[in-house]
Amino acid sequence: METDGRVQQRFERCGVKEGFLPEMFRFDADTNTFVCPEGKVLKARCPTERPGRTMIRYQASVTDCKACSQRDNCCSGNRRYGRSIVVTKEHPVVATFRTTTATLEGQTALRQRSAIAEFVNAWLKEKLGLRRFRVRGLAKVRAEAMWAALTYNVHQWIRLRWRHARLSSLATS
């Protein structure tokens, strides 16, 4: 596990010093725990499912962190609870998508898709004013999105039908 620049800055703002960044914690696969540089154990809590990923929080005991001499360097922004680390695991479908799009063929396919799909998004935003949903709740949002897609499809059907009829009439005259 390696932290990027933004994550490292967030840890610094919370008061976590260099020696206590997440990559300094050792993972023990046998017990599914992390061990901090001071030897305290962080146990896995319930995983949280998010779209495309699973987040697992590993947290130390509050009593372990209160008694620790390095508390100010490790969890000064988190005094109420013990130190925690969140590990994010991507679902296999997302990981496959990332590896596919990293290739040259994947990049070409994405460019081709963006030329087609992004026009529809722009049309929905501009013509229908669908920049925000006007309802709340997943079922209602899905219904509004389906109505917007149906509107676009009917509009395209009329446009293409009219074009075909116009071309047919020009050909007969």
Helices and strands as residue ranges (DSSP letters): H 5-14, G 18-20, G 22-24, E 26-28, E 33-35, E 41-44, E 48-50, E 53-60, H 62-67, H 71-74, E 84-90, H 92-102, H 104-127, H 138-172
